[in-house]
Amino acid sequence: MLISFLCVACIAGGQTVYEVDEGQISINSNAQNEFIRASSPKLKGVIDIDKKQFVFKIDVSTFEGFNSPLQKEHFHENYMETFKFPEIIFTGKVIEDVNLQKNGKYRVRAKGKLTVHGVSTDRIIYTDVLVRGGNIEIFSEFKVALADHDIKIPRVVNDKLATEIFIVVKSILVRKQA
């Protein structure tokens, strides 16, 4: 997967490519008996604005901020199985015909494959884009159903983990220098 991530950046010859300078993903599970929150500032990604193609990825092991060390351990070992599935990847294309080199605010649909826990699903994720000062800022909120990615919830913790996880993505992309 990392190879495909790097290939997008490498094939950029002559095209306008932006890469993540600062990026954060937050996850929230609001279940009946427990609220779980974690985040990672290690989002990586590139977007070729001429082709409107993108790849974003996050190393699952970089998530921090759980309520307890045990909660973090369960997240990595029991649910995400980080040792088997170390990355979450979203790759695809911007649907709208917008000029991301022109300052302004845009609401776009990012259509692609979201791979979580080794399972890829087709997704359309609405994203707010702000282009200013030569940078691209993105903000998106969406839900991921655990069942869509074969993440099992043991009965014993059924009331402590939501079946849908709320995701928030914030990122600033800067133009990649040739």
Beta strands, then each sheet from edge to edge (+ up, - down):
strand 1: 17-30
strand 2: 35-40
strand 3: 44-48
strand 4: 53-59
strand 5: 87-94
strand 6: 104-116
strand 7: 119-132
strand 8: 135-145
strand 9: 164-175
sheet 1: 2+ 1- 3+ 4- 5+ 6- 7+ 8- 9+
end
